[in-house]
């Protein structure tokens, strides 16, 4: 079964992490500053430009984008390992956001905690949605009997076994043997 929501979520995270990787690579030594600006954050500390941080953020973001795209393709081709690939992609995404948070705290970026927490919540929410769809947690096309209908049927069955109200216990109604 093809899931359009899961496909859209996987493509969204592919584009986001590919964009972060592109920003880190295109800015070379200023990759962290450009990434923070992309996330609408402002660096207040005096942290200088660092090629190492840009390389780590760029490489990690590229790895996350590649894994999300791989998970998308595996899901589209209905491969058996699609769930494991998606799980790995989400793990790398959480690690990259954690690294971004740690580096941003060291560089004293304003508002970083809130925006990173929001991104982490979005990543984890996306993972829950995809995992739920894979388990078949989506609503079925034809709903089964409701709880009220099942309770009413059970009550009707129980009352038919007891006999008419006011009859002596164990007495059989007329016509029954």
OpenMM code with the backbone's topology and positions (N, CA, C; nanometers):
from openmm import Vec3, app, unit

residues = "UNK UNK UNK UNK UNK UNK UNK UNK UNK UNK UNK UNK UNK UNK UNK UNK UNK UNK UNK UNK UNK UNK UNK UNK UNK UNK UNK UNK UNK UNK UNK UNK UNK UNK UNK UNK UNK UNK UNK UNK UNK UNK UNK UNK UNK UNK UNK UNK UNK UNK UNK UNK UNK UNK UNK UNK UNK UNK UNK UNK UNK UNK UNK UNK UNK UNK UNK UNK UNK UNK UNK UNK UNK UNK UNK UNK UNK UNK UNK UNK UNK UNK UNK UNK UNK UNK UNK UNK UNK UNK UNK UNK UNK UNK UNK UNK UNK UNK UNK UNK UNK UNK UNK UNK UNK UNK UNK UNK UNK UNK UNK UNK UNK UNK UNK UNK UNK UNK UNK UNK UNK UNK UNK UNK UNK UNK UNK UNK UNK UNK UNK UNK UNK UNK UNK UNK UNK UNK UNK UNK UNK UNK UNK UNK UNK UNK UNK UNK UNK UNK UNK UNK UNK UNK UNK UNK UNK UNK UNK UNK UNK UNK UNK UNK UNK UNK UNK UNK UNK UNK UNK UNK UNK UNK UNK UNK UNK".split()
positions = [
    Vec3(0.0833, -0.1169, 0.0000),
    Vec3(0.0000, 0.0000, 0.0000),
    Vec3(0.0888, 0.1245, 0.0000),
    Vec3(0.0608, 0.2154, -0.0881),
    Vec3(0.1386, 0.3385, -0.0967),
    Vec3(0.0823, 0.4400, 0.0020),
    Vec3(0.1722, 0.5027, 0.0704),
    Vec3(0.1325, 0.6044, 0.1660),
    Vec3(0.1854, 0.7391, 0.1187),
    Vec3(0.0957, 0.8256, 0.0817),
    Vec3(0.1359, 0.9550, 0.0294),
    Vec3(0.1888, 1.0462, 0.1397),
    Vec3(0.1340, 1.0350, 0.2598),
    Vec3(0.1803, 1.1186, 0.3698),
    Vec3(0.3250, 1.0850, 0.4064),
    Vec3(0.3555, 0.9569, 0.4168),
    Vec3(0.4929, 0.9166, 0.4489),
    Vec3(0.5899, 0.9620, 0.3404),
    Vec3(0.5500, 0.9499, 0.2169),
    Vec3(0.6354, 0.9943, 0.1068),
    Vec3(0.6619, 1.1439, 0.1141),
    Vec3(0.5576, 1.2203, 0.1409),
    Vec3(0.5740, 1.3656, 0.1504),
    Vec3(0.6633, 1.4045, 0.2680),
    Vec3(0.6480, 1.3357, 0.3802),
    Vec3(0.7305, 1.3648, 0.4980),
    Vec3(0.8766, 1.3326, 0.4699),
    Vec3(0.9022, 1.2187, 0.4076),
    Vec3(1.0407, 1.1805, 0.3765),
    Vec3(1.1031, 1.2787, 0.2777),
    Vec3(1.0277, 1.3218, 0.1783),
    Vec3(1.0806, 1.4203, 0.0833),
    Vec3(1.1040, 1.5556, 0.1498),
    Vec3(1.0168, 1.5930, 0.2411),
    Vec3(1.0344, 1.7196, 0.3128),
    Vec3(1.1674, 1.7205, 0.3881),
    Vec3(1.1949, 1.6157, 0.4634),
    Vec3(1.3191, 1.6114, 0.5406),
    Vec3(1.4400, 1.5968, 0.4494),
    Vec3(1.4226, 1.5326, 0.3341),
    Vec3(1.5321, 1.5254, 0.2373),
    Vec3(1.5699, 1.6658, 0.1916),
    Vec3(1.4701, 1.7444, 0.1545),
    Vec3(1.4952, 1.8800, 0.1044),
    Vec3(1.5534, 1.9681, 0.2150),
    Vec3(1.4996, 1.9573, 0.3363),
    Vec3(1.5488, 2.0413, 0.4446),
    Vec3(1.6956, 2.0130, 0.4749),
    Vec3(1.7318, 1.8868, 0.4906),
    Vec3(1.8711, 1.8553, 0.5247),
    Vec3(1.9647, 1.8767, 0.4052),
    Vec3(1.9147, 1.8583, 0.2833),
    Vec3(1.9973, 1.8903, 0.1665),
    Vec3(2.0224, 2.0410, 0.1606),
    Vec3(1.9221, 2.1204, 0.1952),
    Vec3(1.9399, 2.2660, 0.1990),
    Vec3(2.0405, 2.3082, 0.3048),
    Vec3(2.0332, 2.2466, 0.4230),
    Vec3(2.1315, 2.2764, 0.5267),
    Vec3(2.2723, 2.2385, 0.4816),
    Vec3(2.2849, 2.1239, 0.4161),
    Vec3(2.4166, 2.0811, 0.3664),
    Vec3(2.4670, 2.1786, 0.2603),
    Vec3(2.3789, 2.2220, 0.1728),
    Vec3(2.4173, 2.3167, 0.0675),
    Vec3(2.4643, 2.4494, 0.1266),
    Vec3(2.3949, 2.4970, 0.2276),
    Vec3(2.4340, 2.6222, 0.2923),
    Vec3(2.5714, 2.6066, 0.3573),
    Vec3(2.5930, 2.4955, 0.4259),
    Vec3(2.7224, 2.4735, 0.4922),
    Vec3(2.8358, 2.4643, 0.3913),
    Vec3(2.8115, 2.3983, 0.2798),
    Vec3(2.9164, 2.3815, 0.1791),
    Vec3(2.9407, 2.5121, 0.1034),
    Vec3(2.8345, 2.5832, 0.0686),
    Vec3(2.8513, 2.7039, -0.0118),
    Vec3(2.9165, 2.8176, 0.0667),
    Vec3(2.8994, 2.8179, 0.1968),
    Vec3(2.9572, 2.9235, 0.2784),
    Vec3(3.0950, 2.8865, 0.3330),
    Vec3(3.1401, 2.7652, 0.3129),
    Vec3(3.2705, 2.7155, 0.3588),
    Vec3(3.2956, 2.7493, 0.5047),
    Vec3(3.3783, 2.8480, 0.5324),
    Vec3(3.4153, 2.8760, 0.6708),
    Vec3(3.3024, 2.9407, 0.7503),
    Vec3(3.2060, 3.0014, 0.6859),
    Vec3(3.0949, 3.0655, 0.7560),
    Vec3(2.9700, 2.9804, 0.7557),
    Vec3(2.9841, 2.8508, 0.7421),
    Vec3(2.8692, 2.7615, 0.7320),
    Vec3(2.7803, 2.7618, 0.8543),
    Vec3(2.8403, 2.7668, 0.9727),
    Vec3(2.7598, 2.7712, 1.0940),
    Vec3(2.6791, 2.9003, 1.1004),
    Vec3(2.7426, 3.0115, 1.0732),
    Vec3(2.6720, 3.1399, 1.0767),
    Vec3(2.5588, 3.1412, 0.9743),
    Vec3(2.5841, 3.0907, 0.8541),
    Vec3(2.4805, 3.0861, 0.7508),
    Vec3(2.3668, 2.9925, 0.7915),
    Vec3(2.4007, 2.8809, 0.8554),
    Vec3(2.2980, 2.7872, 0.9020),
    Vec3(2.2124, 2.8522, 1.0095),
    Vec3(2.2749, 2.9199, 1.1018),
    Vec3(2.1995, 2.9886, 1.2069),
    Vec3(2.1087, 3.0952, 1.1468),
    Vec3(2.1585, 3.1689, 1.0478),
    Vec3(2.0765, 3.2704, 0.9821),
    Vec3(1.9605, 3.2069, 0.9060),
    Vec3(1.9839, 3.0894, 0.8472),
    Vec3(1.8782, 3.0185, 0.7761),
    Vec3(1.7659, 2.9796, 0.8723),
    Vec3(1.8026, 2.9475, 0.9955),
    Vec3(1.7043, 2.9112, 1.0974),
    Vec3(1.6516, 3.0341, 1.1725),
    Vec3(1.6791, 3.1536, 1.1201),
    Vec3(1.6353, 3.2814, 1.1772),
    Vec3(1.6917, 3.3049, 1.3165),
    Vec3(1.8157, 3.2680, 1.3362),
    Vec3(1.8826, 3.2876, 1.4643),
    Vec3(1.9952, 3.3874, 1.4474),
    Vec3(2.0342, 3.4486, 1.5575),
    Vec3(2.1401, 3.5467, 1.5534),
    Vec3(2.2471, 3.5062, 1.6530),
    Vec3(2.3686, 3.5039, 1.6090),
    Vec3(2.4813, 3.4688, 1.6946),
    Vec3(2.5242, 3.5925, 1.7729),
    Vec3(2.5243, 3.5790, 1.9066),
    Vec3(2.5633, 3.6931, 1.9898),
    Vec3(2.7054, 3.6800, 2.0416),
    Vec3(2.7590, 3.5591, 2.0412),
    Vec3(2.8952, 3.5375, 2.0906),
    Vec3(2.9977, 3.5823, 1.9889),
    Vec3(3.1222, 3.5708, 2.0278),
    Vec3(3.2311, 3.6139, 1.9400),
    Vec3(3.2975, 3.4965, 1.8709),
    Vec3(3.2237, 3.3847, 1.8581),
    Vec3(3.2824, 3.2680, 1.7924),
    Vec3(3.3209, 3.2996, 1.6496),
    Vec3(3.4429, 3.2691, 1.6144),
    Vec3(3.4911, 3.2968, 1.4798),
    Vec3(3.4407, 3.1943, 1.3810),
    Vec3(3.4843, 3.2089, 1.2590),
    Vec3(3.4467, 3.1141, 1.1550),
    Vec3(3.5286, 2.9876, 1.1723),
    Vec3(3.4626, 2.8737, 1.1493),
    Vec3(3.5305, 2.7475, 1.1692),
    Vec3(3.4990, 2.6534, 1.0533),
    Vec3(3.6036, 2.6172, 0.9819),
    Vec3(3.5868, 2.5256, 0.8700),
    Vec3(3.5461, 2.3874, 0.9190),
    Vec3(3.6004, 2.3447, 1.0339),
    Vec3(3.5690, 2.2128, 1.0890),
    Vec3(3.4223, 2.1967, 1.1224),
    Vec3(3.3643, 2.2983, 1.1823),
    Vec3(3.2224, 2.2937, 1.2177),
    Vec3(3.1374, 2.2896, 1.0911),
    Vec3(3.1754, 2.3674, 0.9909),
    Vec3(3.1009, 2.3675, 0.8646),
    Vec3(3.1073, 2.2315, 0.7969),
    Vec3(3.2233, 2.1691, 0.8011),
    Vec3(3.2387, 2.0370, 0.7390),
    Vec3(3.1541, 1.9334, 0.8115),
    Vec3(3.1564, 1.9355, 0.9451),
    Vec3(3.0772, 1.8391, 1.0223),
    Vec3(2.9283, 1.8594, 0.9978),
    Vec3(2.8823, 1.9846, 1.0061),
    Vec3(2.7402, 2.0122, 0.9823),
    Vec3(2.6995, 1.9788, 0.8388),
    Vec3(2.7833, 2.0143, 0.7434),
    Vec3(2.7525, 1.9847, 0.6035),
    Vec3(2.7498, 1.8361, 0.5743),
    Vec3(2.8496, 1.7636, 0.6245),
    Vec3(2.8565, 1.6186, 0.6008),
    Vec3(2.7409, 1.5462, 0.6684),
    Vec3(2.7132, 1.5839, 0.7919),
    Vec3(2.6029, 1.5201, 0.8634),
    Vec3(2.4682, 1.5492, 0.7998),
    Vec3(2.4490, 1.6722, 0.7573),
    Vec3(2.3235, 1.7075, 0.6913),
    Vec3(2.3086, 1.6361, 0.5575),
    Vec3(2.4191, 1.6231, 0.4851),
    Vec3(2.4151, 1.5495, 0.3589),
    Vec3(2.3842, 1.4014, 0.3828),
    Vec3(2.4424, 1.3449, 0.4879),
    Vec3(2.4125, 1.2056, 0.5226),
    Vec3(2.2647, 1.1895, 0.5570),
    Vec3(2.2108, 1.2811, 0.6352),
    Vec3(2.0687, 1.2742, 0.6706),
    Vec3(1.9809, 1.2869, 0.5461),
    Vec3(2.0140, 1.3805, 0.4583),
    Vec3(1.9350, 1.3983, 0.3353),
    Vec3(1.9408, 1.2729, 0.2488),
    Vec3(2.0592, 1.2138, 0.2390),
    Vec3(2.0746, 1.0920, 0.1590),
    Vec3(1.9929, 0.9774, 0.2172),
    Vec3(1.9956, 0.9628, 0.3487),
    Vec3(1.9187, 0.8554, 0.4122),
    Vec3(1.7684, 0.8770, 0.3976),
    Vec3(1.7230, 1.0017, 0.4106),
    Vec3(1.5801, 1.0282, 0.3914),
    Vec3(1.5389, 0.9988, 0.2479),
    Vec3(1.6228, 1.0346, 0.1504),
    Vec3(1.5900, 1.0060, 0.0108),
    Vec3(1.5927, 0.8555, -0.0156),
    Vec3(1.6888, 0.7867, 0.0449),
    Vec3(1.6965, 0.6410, 0.0316),
    Vec3(1.5707, 0.5760, 0.0907),
    Vec3(1.5257, 0.6246, 0.2056),
    Vec3(1.4037, 0.5721, 0.2666),
    Vec3(1.2828, 0.5985, 0.1772),
    Vec3(1.2800, 0.7164, 0.1142),
    Vec3(1.1722, 0.7482, 0.0209),
    Vec3(1.1700, 0.6507, -0.0962),
    Vec3(1.2878, 0.6272, -0.1558),
    Vec3(1.2948, 0.5334, -0.2686),
    Vec3(1.2597, 0.3914, -0.2259),
    Vec3(1.3080, 0.3495, -0.1100),
    Vec3(1.2774, 0.2148, -0.0609),
    Vec3(1.1282, 0.1982, -0.0368),
    Vec3(1.0646, 0.3019, 0.0130),
    Vec3(0.9202, 0.2955, 0.0355),
    Vec3(0.8456, 0.2936, -0.0973),
    Vec3(0.8910, 0.3731, -0.1932),
    Vec3(0.8246, 0.3786, -0.3237),
    Vec3(0.8337, 0.2448, -0.3955),
    Vec3(0.9468, 0.1765, -0.3777),
    Vec3(0.9638, 0.0456, -0.4419),
    Vec3(0.9166, -0.0685, -0.3521),
    Vec3(0.8603, -0.0326, -0.2350),
    Vec3(0.8073, -0.1296, -0.1390),
    Vec3(0.9117, -0.2332, -0.0998),
    Vec3(1.0318, -0.1844, -0.0710),
    Vec3(1.1416, -0.2699, -0.0263),
    Vec3(1.1185, -0.3120, 0.1184),
    Vec3(1.1780, -0.4251, 0.1552),
    Vec3(1.1611, -0.4766, 0.2907),
    Vec3(1.2347, -0.3914, 0.3939),
    Vec3(1.3463, -0.3295, 0.3580),
    Vec3(1.4254, -0.2534, 0.4531),
    Vec3(1.3888, -0.1070, 0.4632),
    Vec3(1.2747, -0.0675, 0.4110),
    Vec3(1.2357, 0.0738, 0.4115),
    Vec3(1.2180, 0.1263, 0.5536),
    Vec3(1.1610, 0.0472, 0.6415),
    Vec3(1.1381, 0.0919, 0.7794),
    Vec3(1.2697, 0.1127, 0.8526),
    Vec3(1.3638, 0.0224, 0.8323),
    Vec3(1.4943, 0.0349, 0.8980),
    Vec3(1.5710, 0.1554, 0.8444),
    Vec3(1.5620, 0.1805, 0.7153),
    Vec3(1.6290, 0.2970, 0.6569),
    Vec3(1.5691, 0.4260, 0.7101),
    Vec3(1.4373, 0.4322, 0.7209),
    Vec3(1.3720, 0.5511, 0.7754),
    Vec3(1.4125, 0.5725, 0.9216),
    Vec3(1.4190, 0.4647, 0.9973),
    Vec3(1.4602, 0.4755, 1.1376),
    Vec3(1.6018, 0.5303, 1.1484),
    Vec3(1.6903, 0.4828, 1.0621),
    Vec3(1.8288, 0.5306, 1.0606),
    Vec3(1.8344, 0.6778, 1.0195),
    Vec3(1.7535, 0.7176, 0.9222),
    Vec3(1.7506, 0.8571, 0.8781),
    Vec3(1.7043, 0.9481, 0.9913),
    Vec3(1.6021, 0.9066, 1.0634),
    Vec3(1.5545, 0.9883, 1.1748),
    Vec3(1.6577, 0.9949, 1.2869),
    Vec3(1.7312, 0.8869, 1.3085),
    Vec3(1.8367, 0.8877, 1.4103),
    Vec3(1.9460, 0.9877, 1.3739),
    Vec3(1.9897, 0.9860, 1.2486),
    Vec3(2.0926, 1.0802, 1.2033),
    Vec3(2.0402, 1.2237, 1.2121),
    Vec3(1.9125, 1.2449, 1.1794),
    Vec3(1.8547, 1.3794, 1.1878),
    Vec3(1.8562, 1.4304, 1.3315),
    Vec3(1.8203, 1.3456, 1.4263),
    Vec3(1.8220, 1.3864, 1.5666),
    Vec3(1.9651, 1.4168, 1.6110),
    Vec3(2.0596, 1.3347, 1.5688),
    Vec3(2.1998, 1.3602, 1.6034),
    Vec3(2.2487, 1.4922, 1.5441),
    Vec3(2.2124, 1.5206, 1.4211),
    Vec3(2.2552, 1.6458, 1.3587),
    Vec3(2.1945, 1.7673, 1.4287),
    Vec3(2.0688, 1.7579, 1.4656),
    Vec3(2.0072, 1.8692, 1.5367),
    Vec3(2.0681, 1.8862, 1.6760),
    Vec3(2.1074, 1.7758, 1.7370),
    Vec3(2.1740, 1.7832, 1.8671),
    Vec3(2.3110, 1.8486, 1.8540),
    Vec3(2.3841, 1.8141, 1.7487),
    Vec3(2.5142, 1.8774, 1.7237),
    Vec3(2.4953, 2.0260, 1.6955),
    Vec3(2.3957, 2.0595, 1.6160),
    Vec3(2.3675, 2.2007, 1.5878),
    Vec3(2.3343, 2.2752, 1.7165),
    Vec3(2.2579, 2.2122, 1.8043),
    Vec3(2.2242, 2.2744, 1.9322),
    Vec3(2.3495, 2.2967, 2.0172),
    Vec3(2.4338, 2.1940, 2.0254),
    Vec3(2.5552, 2.2056, 2.1073),
    Vec3(2.6479, 2.3145, 2.0543),
    Vec3(2.6700, 2.3171, 1.9236),
    Vec3(2.7579, 2.4180, 1.8646),
    Vec3(2.6962, 2.5567, 1.8782),
    Vec3(2.5643, 2.5661, 1.8592),
    Vec3(2.4969, 2.6944, 1.8732),
    Vec3(2.5035, 2.7484, 2.0148),
    Vec3(2.4955, 2.6593, 2.1134),
    Vec3(2.5076, 2.7035, 2.2526),
    Vec3(2.6484, 2.7545, 2.2790),
    Vec3(2.7483, 2.6840, 2.2266),
    Vec3(2.8859, 2.7295, 2.2438),
    Vec3(2.9089, 2.8639, 2.1756),
    Vec3(2.8392, 2.8885, 2.0651),
    Vec3(2.8539, 3.0150, 1.9917),
    Vec3(2.7548, 3.1204, 2.0393),
    Vec3(2.6744, 3.0880, 2.1390),
    Vec3(2.5773, 3.1787, 2.1997),
    Vec3(2.4766, 3.2336, 2.0986),
    Vec3(2.4072, 3.1440, 2.0322),
    Vec3(2.3039, 3.1849, 1.9370),
    Vec3(2.1737, 3.2106, 2.0120),
    Vec3(2.1127, 3.3248, 1.9880),
    Vec3(1.9874, 3.3601, 2.0538),
    Vec3(1.8716, 3.2813, 1.9945),
    Vec3(1.7842, 3.2295, 2.0801),
    Vec3(1.6648, 3.1593, 2.0355),
    Vec3(1.6888, 3.0197, 1.9837),
    Vec3(1.8074, 2.9692, 2.0032),
    Vec3(1.8419, 2.8387, 1.9469),
    Vec3(1.7658, 2.7252, 2.0137),
    Vec3(1.7499, 2.7318, 2.1448),
    Vec3(1.6852, 2.6227, 2.2164),
    Vec3(1.5423, 2.6011, 2.1677),
    Vec3(1.4683, 2.7084, 2.1529),
    Vec3(1.3296, 2.6961, 2.1079),
    Vec3(1.3173, 2.6440, 1.9662),
    Vec3(1.3983, 2.6975, 1.8756),
    Vec3(1.3867, 2.6538, 1.7360),
    Vec3(1.4374, 2.5111, 1.7176),
    Vec3(1.5422, 2.4744, 1.7904),
    Vec3(1.5924, 2.3372, 1.7799),
    Vec3(1.4936, 2.2394, 1.8424),
    Vec3(1.4332, 2.2790, 1.9539),
    Vec3(1.3314, 2.1933, 2.0159),
    Vec3(1.2131, 2.1734, 1.9224),
    Vec3(1.1757, 2.2797, 1.8520),
    Vec3(1.0663, 2.2696, 1.7553),
    Vec3(1.1030, 2.1752, 1.6406),
    Vec3(1.2251, 2.1875, 1.5904),
    Vec3(1.2704, 2.0965, 1.4838),
    Vec3(1.2769, 1.9524, 1.5329),
    Vec3(1.3275, 1.9324, 1.6549),
    Vec3(1.3325, 1.7962, 1.7105),
    Vec3(1.1922, 1.7386, 1.7266),
    Vec3(1.0994, 1.8188, 1.7740),
    Vec3(0.9614, 1.7722, 1.7877),
    Vec3(0.9016, 1.7374, 1.6514),
    Vec3(0.9326, 1.8162, 1.5504),
    Vec3(0.8826, 1.7868, 1.4153),
    Vec3(0.9421, 1.6576, 1.3613),
    Vec3(1.0716, 1.6361, 1.3840),
    Vec3(1.1358, 1.5123, 1.3383),
    Vec3(1.0748, 1.3919, 1.4097),
    Vec3(1.0612, 1.4027, 1.5411),
    Vec3(1.0047, 1.2905, 1.6169),
    Vec3(0.8576, 1.2683, 1.5830),
    Vec3(0.7827, 1.3750, 1.5617),
    Vec3(0.6436, 1.3600, 1.5192),
    Vec3(0.6328, 1.2940, 1.3827),
    Vec3(0.7227, 1.3305, 1.2930),
    Vec3(0.7249, 1.2669, 1.1607),
    Vec3(0.7560, 1.1182, 1.1720),
    Vec3(0.8483, 1.0855, 1.2599),
    Vec3(0.8832, 0.9445, 1.2803),
    Vec3(0.7634, 0.8668, 1.3339),
    Vec3(0.6902, 0.9254, 1.4258),
    Vec3(0.5731, 0.8584, 1.4817),
    Vec3(0.4663, 0.8379, 1.3745),
    Vec3(0.4438, 0.9386, 1.2904),
    Vec3(0.3443, 0.9273, 1.1832),
    Vec3(0.3824, 0.8143, 1.0870),
    Vec3(0.5083, 0.8105, 1.0474),
    Vec3(0.5522, 0.7079, 0.9523),
    Vec3(0.5457, 0.5693, 1.0154),
    Vec3(0.5897, 0.5570, 1.1399),
    Vec3(0.5840, 0.4272, 1.2078),
    Vec3(0.4398, 0.3812, 1.2242),
    Vec3(0.3488, 0.4729, 1.2540),
    Vec3(0.2082, 0.4379, 1.2692),
    Vec3(0.1486, 0.3910, 1.1367),
    Vec3(0.1848, 0.4559, 1.0280),
    Vec3(0.1342, 0.4132, 0.8974),
    Vec3(0.1872, 0.2768, 0.8586),
    Vec3(0.3122, 0.2497, 0.8928),
    Vec3(0.3700, 0.1196, 0.8585),
    Vec3(0.3028, 0.0063, 0.9354),
    Vec3(0.2614, 0.0345, 1.0595),
    Vec3(0.1950, -0.0669, 1.1401),
    Vec3(0.0494, -0.0841, 1.1014),
    Vec3(0.0024, -0.0021, 1.0125),
    Vec3(-0.1378, -0.0132, 0.9708),
    Vec3(-0.2299, 0.0653, 1.0610),
    Vec3(-0.1797, 0.1694, 1.1230),
    Vec3(-0.2586, 0.2491, 1.2141),
    Vec3(-0.3505, 0.3482, 1.1452),
    Vec3(-0.3526, 0.3475, 1.0136),
    Vec3(-0.4426, 0.4379, 0.9425),
    Vec3(-0.5837, 0.3832, 0.9504),
    Vec3(-0.6819, 0.4694, 0.9392),
    Vec3(-0.8212, 0.4282, 0.9500),
    Vec3(-0.8577, 0.3366, 0.8338),
    Vec3(-0.9289, 0.2286, 0.8609),
    Vec3(-0.9690, 0.1391, 0.7530),
    Vec3(-1.0725, 0.2045, 0.6625),
    Vec3(-1.0845, 0.1517, 0.5398),
    Vec3(-1.1799, 0.2079, 0.4446),
    Vec3(-1.3241, 0.1848, 0.4900),
    Vec3(-1.3533, 0.0638, 0.5424),
    Vec3(-1.4869, 0.0319, 0.5891),
    Vec3(-1.4817, 0.0107, 0.7395),
    Vec3(-1.5422, 0.0999, 0.8150),
    Vec3(-1.5362, 0.0837, 0.9599),
    Vec3(-1.6164, -0.0369, 1.0052),
    Vec3(-1.5698, -0.1029, 1.1079),
    Vec3(-1.6395, -0.2181, 1.1640),
    Vec3(-1.7521, -0.1705, 1.2542),
    Vec3(-1.8184, -0.2637, 1.3219),
    Vec3(-1.9279, -0.2233, 1.4093),
    Vec3(-1.8755, -0.1385, 1.5247),
    Vec3(-1.9533, -0.0387, 1.5609),
    Vec3(-1.9114, 0.0508, 1.6680),
    Vec3(-1.9271, -0.0190, 1.8021),
    Vec3(-1.8678, 0.0381, 1.9027),
    Vec3(-1.8757, -0.0190, 2.0373),
    Vec3(-2.0203, -0.0208, 2.0855),
    Vec3(-2.0987, 0.0813, 2.0523),
    Vec3(-2.2385, 0.0869, 2.0948),
    Vec3(-2.3198, -0.0268, 2.0338),
    Vec3(-2.2947, -0.0571, 1.9061),
    Vec3(-2.3665, -0.1671, 1.8416),
    Vec3(-2.3297, -0.3008, 1.9044),
    Vec3(-2.2016, -0.3193, 1.9347),
    Vec3(-2.1589, -0.4436, 1.9987),
    Vec3(-2.2189, -0.4589, 2.1377),
    Vec3(-2.2270, -0.3494, 2.2152),
    Vec3(-2.2856, -0.3554, 2.3488),
    Vec3(-2.4352, -0.3842, 2.3413),
    Vec3(-2.5033, -0.3238, 2.2441),
    Vec3(-2.6468, -0.3479, 2.2290),
    Vec3(-2.6737, -0.4930, 2.1901),
    Vec3(-2.5941, -0.5477, 2.1012),
    Vec3(-2.6113, -0.6874, 2.0610),
    Vec3(-2.5853, -0.7811, 2.1784),
    Vec3(-2.4852, -0.7507, 2.2595),
    Vec3(-2.4549, -0.8333, 2.3762),
    Vec3(-2.5684, -0.8267, 2.4781),
    Vec3(-2.6242, -0.7077, 2.5006),
    Vec3(-2.7352, -0.6926, 2.5954),
    Vec3(-2.8582, -0.7682, 2.5470),
    Vec3(-2.8855, -0.7622, 2.4179),
    Vec3(-3.0006, -0.8338, 2.3627),
    Vec3(-2.9816, -0.9845, 2.3774),
    Vec3(-2.8642, -1.0324, 2.3543),
    Vec3(-2.8361, -1.1760, 2.3678),
    Vec3(-2.8508, -1.2195, 2.5134),
    Vec3(-2.7977, -1.1406, 2.6056),
    Vec3(-2.8054, -1.1747, 2.7482),
    Vec3(-2.9494, -1.1748, 2.7964),
    Vec3(-3.0292, -1.0773, 2.7552),
    Vec3(-3.1687, -1.0721, 2.7999),
    Vec3(-3.2504, -1.1858, 2.7402),
    Vec3(-3.2179, -1.2320, 2.6220),
    Vec3(-3.2922, -1.3438, 2.5640),
    Vec3(-3.2594, -1.4740, 2.6348),
    Vec3(-3.1434, -1.4847, 2.6938),
    Vec3(-3.1079, -1.6051, 2.7697),
    Vec3(-3.1759, -1.6079, 2.9061),
    Vec3(-3.2051, -1.4934, 2.9648),
    Vec3(-3.2653, -1.4850, 3.0980),
    Vec3(-3.4149, -1.5126, 3.0951),
    Vec3(-3.4806, -1.4854, 2.9899),
    Vec3(-3.6254, -1.5029, 2.9847),
    Vec3(-3.6951, -1.3704, 3.0101),
    Vec3(-3.8304, -1.3739, 3.0124),
    Vec3(-3.9048, -1.2497, 3.0308),
    Vec3(-3.8888, -1.1974, 3.1735),
    Vec3(-3.8988, -1.0664, 3.1912),
    Vec3(-3.8870, -1.0112, 3.3252),
    Vec3(-4.0027, -1.0560, 3.4140),
    Vec3(-3.9747, -1.0837, 3.5402),
    Vec3(-4.0767, -1.1247, 3.6371),
    Vec3(-4.1000, -1.2746, 3.6408),
    Vec3(-4.0376, -1.3506, 3.5521),
    Vec3(-4.0566, -1.4961, 3.5531),
    Vec3(-3.9715, -1.5554, 3.6635),
    Vec3(-4.0117, -1.6695, 3.7145),
    Vec3(-3.9356, -1.7372, 3.8205),
    Vec3(-3.8032, -1.7828, 3.7639),
    Vec3(-3.6958, -1.7746, 3.8472),
    Vec3(-3.5650, -1.8193, 3.7980),
    Vec3(-3.5687, -1.9664, 3.7578),
    Vec3(-3.5152, -1.9972, 3.6460),
    Vec3(-3.5067, -2.1344, 3.5967),
    Vec3(-3.6314, -2.1783, 3.5228),
    Vec3(-3.7409, -2.0970, 3.5268),
    Vec3(-3.8625, -2.1332, 3.4565),
    Vec3(-3.8460, -2.1071, 3.3087),
    Vec3(-3.8915, -2.1986, 3.2288),
    Vec3(-3.8824, -2.1847, 3.0847),
    Vec3(-4.0070, -2.1140, 3.0332),
    Vec3(-3.9906, -2.0155, 2.9439),
    Vec3(-4.1075, -1.9515, 2.8851),
    Vec3(-4.1866, -2.0516, 2.8036),
    Vec3(-4.3141, -2.0197, 2.7843),
    Vec3(-4.3995, -2.1088, 2.7072),
    Vec3(-4.3463, -2.1242, 2.5656),
    Vec3(-4.3525, -2.2431, 2.5176),
    Vec3(-4.3062, -2.2677, 2.3830),
    Vec3(-4.1618, -2.3124, 2.3784),
    Vec3(-4.0891, -2.3064, 2.4890),
    Vec3(-3.9489, -2.3503, 2.4916),
    Vec3(-3.9401, -2.4785, 2.5723),
    Vec3(-3.8617, -2.5705, 2.5286),
    Vec3(-3.8426, -2.6917, 2.6062),
    Vec3(-3.6985, -2.7157, 2.6344),
] * unit.nanometer
topology = app.Topology()
chain = topology.addChain("A")
for resn in residues:
    res = topology.addResidue(resn, chain)
    for name in ("N", "CA", "C"):
        topology.addAtom(name, app.Element.getBySymbol(name[0]), res)
